[in-house]
Amino acid sequence: MRSDGSALNLRRWWRSTGFAWAGILYSYNSQANFRIEVWAGVLALIAAAFLRAPLAPIALACALVLSLELVNTAVEAVVDLASPELHPLAKVAKDAAAGAVLVASAGALVVAAVVLLPPLWKVAGGG
Ligand SMILES: Nc1ncnc2c1ncn2[C@@H]1O[C@H](COP(=O)(O)OP(=O)(O)OP(=O)(O)O)[C@@H](O)[C@H]1O
């Protein structure tokens, strides 16, 4: 039986978290869309807190969009590495990954409208 198992796993987990954080930082620094989505999410969360609207649906929608944007960045990097020349399948991979972000963003807009508009309407004196 290994006595140092848990300490080793914790160190490995910490190392993996560092790699994941590096991926997030790379996306933030290289992808304008990711930066826009991060700050749109922060604004939506601040608005939800200010309006005393539920935070969980907004947080989940933001997490979905940002996660898919990270996957999109990964797909773009792998496609550029594997297929620097134009190829129809490279186009399918990049366009489908971008489509996933678009679908999640549309869903996030619907969530934001459903969660934020009613309390905003009240604050504005409409109800
Ligand atoms: N190797 C490739 N073969 C075929 N089509 C490609 C290839 N690389 C990119 N494309 C296509 O060209 C168009 C533009 O792609 P490009 O990667 O320049 O921009 P993008 O997908 O908007 O990503 P970025 O965030 O880097 O601007 C997309 O339709 C994409 O699918």
The ligand as an ORCA input file, in Angstrom:
! r2SCAN-3c Opt
* xyz 0 1
  N      -7.473     24.446    -42.921
  C      -8.670     24.882    -43.341
  N      -9.300     24.236    -44.362
  C     -10.523     24.660    -44.802
  N     -11.201     25.701    -44.292
  C     -10.627     26.378    -43.270
  C      -9.349     26.009    -42.751
  N      -9.028     26.881    -41.742
  C     -10.074     27.712    -41.648
  N     -11.029     27.431    -42.554
  C     -12.320     28.099    -42.735
  O     -12.113     29.464    -43.075
  C     -13.058     30.291    -42.406
  C     -12.310     31.269    -41.508
  O     -11.553     30.528    -40.561
  P     -10.515     31.217    -39.565
  O      -9.884     30.127    -38.751
  O      -9.631     32.139    -40.311
  O     -11.410     32.131    -38.709
  P     -12.336     31.717    -37.532
  O     -12.877     30.331    -37.743
  O     -13.331     32.815    -37.407
  O     -11.344     31.660    -36.287
  P     -10.535     32.855    -35.565
  O     -11.118     32.903    -34.200
  O      -9.104     32.367    -35.572
  O     -10.745     34.115    -36.352
  C     -13.978     29.342    -41.615
  O     -15.122     29.018    -42.360
  C     -13.110     28.106    -41.435
  O     -13.867     26.928    -41.321
*
